[in-house]
Every structure is written in structure tokens, then in C-alpha cells.
């Protein structure tokens, strides 16, 4: 088809170039048609050229947009990863702050703040359920001697070790915390005095049977404990004070023993 078109154009050119054709009545019409055809062909070529240039620009723009989109996407993914890490850091920080606000930095046990919160909630539950609970105050015997003779680092090691014993020997639902200095408080929910005393005796016995190595020496530690059962007609602070007073009685009675209420202290084993 393209070859036929070329032959037709060649034929028309020869006719228009032939001097004999100038007197032909169709010469003028043929020359006008040929000129219109050439003009139209030039316009089509220009349009084709413009179209090709536009398509080229469009492809370049599309590639540029795609590249910019990919770049922005990578940036967003990077921001998302940073945001995820930042949020995880915030969660870890909040957990750390929460842990620091409720637990003793040295022993890892519940601190006084958390103990008071749990004592309050346990007293409220005891009033609702009409069930008793007990509070024990535990003090390391002759702790000052350890600090004076071996230094405060050794004293810290003793506190950590005793805290581990207390936490491992109380029941799963009991709460053991550091009340202050060398004193520890144990909250025993829904527990009567006799059962709580058995738990304390086990704790006391485990402390005595676990020697601590301090400066290549083996120290045998003991604890004195006071126990009080919460009464519904009193506040939890009164129960804590009674446990503290019972612990002082245990110390004055020879240490390494438990004192529960008005009962005589159990003998040192």
C-alpha cells in the first residue's frame, strides 16, 4: 500500500511538471489538490512530531513521578520504622518508670508505695468478703554488724540474698516487699494467723540454712518476724503497727524467731 501511494505521488509530479499538461482543463484542479495534499501531509507530520514529543515528555514525567513516589514511599517506610522504634522505646520507658515507681531498686521487691496500695485494696476486699488476711514484718538480725564489719556493699548483698529467699519461699499469691532499711513486709491475703505463722517459720528456717559468702567468709543470717491478723474493726495501718510491734517482741525475746499476737515466741532452732 505504501508502494502504491509512492507511485501515485510520482505520477502526479510528472503530470504537473509536463508543460503539455498546462493547457489541460484539469491541470489547475490537479495542482490545487496536490498542494492541499502536501499541506495536509505537512500538518500530519507536524502533529505526529508534536504527539511523539508529548508522549516522550509524558513517559519522562511518568518515570519521574514513579521515582519520586518510590522515594517518598521509602521515606515513609523509614519514618514508620523510626516511629515504631520510638513507640517501643516509650513503652519500654513507661514500663521502666512504672517498675521504678513500685519496686525497690536494690532488691527488686515491691517498695513501700506498692505495699501500701496492696494493703489498702486487701483491707477493702477483706471487708467485702468477710475474710481475714495477715501482715508480717521481717527484720534481719544484727544487720548493722554486717555493715560495720564488712561495709555497705556486703550489706547490700545480704539484703539482696534475703529478699530472694523471702520471695521464693512465700506463696505465689503473697506479696513480699522492702518496707525500709533491713525490714521486709509480707502480705498474706485471705490467710488466718496459724497458716501465716507456718509460712513465716518456713521463711525463717530457709534464711538460716542459706549461708552468704562475704569476703570469702560464710555468714549465717537469721531473721526475726512479727505477725498480725487484720481485724475488720481496724484499719490496715493498725495491722501493720501490730506486726511491727510483734517483730520487736521477737527480737527482744532472743531473735531468730516469730511472734504472732499474744502467743509466746517459738524457740530458736
TORMITI-345210 format. One record per residue (C-alpha): residue in three letters; x, z, y. Coordinates in pm, whole numbers, plus 50000, padded with zeros to 5 digits. Layout:
REM residues N
ALAXZY...
//
This chain:
REM residues 269
UNK500005000050000UNK502835008050231UNK504504974550146UNK501244955250230UNK501004972850565UNK504574962950647UNK503904926550561UNK500794926250779UNK502734940151074UNK505444914051025UNK502824886451015UNK501194897951337UNK504544899951512UNK505344864051406UNK501984851651531UNK502334868751866UNK505864855451903UNK504864819451827UNK504454800252157UNK501914777551997UNK499604807351949UNK499364814852319UNK496744787652365UNK494694801152075UNK491474818352191UNK492184847651954UNK495694853552088UNK494564876752365UNK492324897352135UNK495064899451872UNK497644910752125UNK495274937452259UNK494544950251911UNK498254950751830UNK499014970452146UNK496254995552071UNK497564998551717UNK501105005451845UNK499785031052093UNK497775048051824UNK500755047851589UNK502935063851858UNK500305090751921UNK500045097951547UNK503835101151526UNK503875124851823UNK501065145551672UNK502895146051340UNK506075157051514UNK504215184451703UNK502495195451381UNK505805197051195UNK507355217251479UNK504365241051486UNK504495245851111UNK508225252651135UNK507625278451409UNK504735293451209UNK506945296750899UNK509695312951104UNK507195336451265UNK505685344750928UNK509145352250791UNK509925373151099UNK506665392251066UNK507305397450697UNK510815410250768UNK509535433251042UNK506745445350817UNK509215452650538UNK511465470650786UNK508595491750919UNK507475498650564UNK510945511150471UNK510985532650784UNK507575547150697UNK508725554350342UNK511805571750481UNK509655592050721UNK507315600850433UNK510245612950221UNK511575633450512UNK508095647450572UNK507735656750204UNK511105674350208UNK510225691650535UNK506895703550397UNK508595715850080UNK511155734050294UNK508305750150489UNK506585760550166UNK509845774950033UNK510435792550365UNK506925807050365UNK507415818850008UNK510755834450102UNK509255851250409UNK506315863850205UNK508705876949942UNK510865893450207UNK507855909950370UNK506575925150045UNK509685931449834UNK512795952649868UNK515855931349946UNK518215951549724UNK516215958149408UNK513635930349423UNK510855955649360UNK507735959049573UNK508535975349906UNK506636003150081UNK504335978750259UNK503145962149938UNK502825995849765UNK500566008950041UNK498405977650024UNK498015981049648UNK497366018449673UNK494566012049920UNK492955984749709UNK493326005549393UNK491626035349563UNK488726012749666UNK488415998849314UNK488566033749168UNK485676044149390UNK483606013649290UNK484266016748915UNK484476054548900UNK487756050948711UNK490916071848769UNK494396059548848UNK497716077448869UNK500676077049104UNK504196086749001UNK507146094249227UNK510556089549062UNK513826101249214UNK517396095349088UNK519106128549020UNK522346136149209UNK522356101949372UNK524286115049671UNK527196123849443UNK527426087549331UNK527626075549692UNK530126102549789UNK532396097849488UNK532216060349425UNK530966045549753UNK527796028549864UNK528435996849661UNK528296017949348UNK525186034749482UNK523556000649529UNK524505991149173UNK522846023049048UNK519666015649244UNK519515980249105UNK520065991748748UNK517466019448765UNK515005995348926UNK515485971348632UNK514795999248384UNK511666010248567UNK510285975148593UNK510985967148229UNK509525999348089UNK506276002448283UNK503245983848157UNK502535947948262UNK499685957748494UNK501535987348654UNK503285982748986UNK506745997249046UNK508325996749391UNK511026012449602UNK509486039249820UNK512656046450014UNK516286056549953UNK516606065849587UNK512866071949542UNK510586048649350UNK506796048649328UNK504866037249023UNK501166028649048UNK499316030848718UNK495826015348754UNK492856028448554UNK495066053948382UNK494426090448306UNK497066117348352UNK498016121047984UNK498596083547936UNK500556081048261UNK502746110348156UNK503636092347831UNK504686061648029UNK506856082948259UNK508516100647971UNK509446067047820UNK510876055648153UNK512866087648196UNK514266085447845UNK515326048847892UNK517186056848216UNK519146084648046UNK520046062547747UNK521376033947961UNK524836042348099UNK526036023448406UNK529596010648446UNK531076020848782UNK534796015348848UNK535506013148473UNK533646045948417UNK530396050248233UNK527856070748428UNK524856086648263UNK521966088648505UNK518786108848495UNK515606108348699UNK513036134348796UNK509406123548822UNK506216137948965UNK502786125848862UNK499356129249021UNK495936116248920UNK493806102649203UNK490556121049265UNK487526103449410UNK487126130149679UNK490556123949830UNK492486095549994UNK495316077049828UNK497796092450074UNK496846126749938UNK497566114549584UNK500986101749692UNK501776135249857UNK500756153749539UNK503026131249329UNK505876137449574UNK505326174949560UNK505276173549178UNK508566154549182UNK510166182149392UNK508946207749138UNK510596187248860UNK513886187549049UNK513756224549118UNK512966230648752UNK516256215648636UNK515886177848693UNK515676151248420UNK512026159348361UNK508476150448457UNK505986173148629UNK502306164948609UNK499886186248810UNK499926222848722UNK501356217948372UNK504816232148306UNK507636206648319UNK508746191047993UNK512216202347892UNK515226180547946UNK516076160647637
//
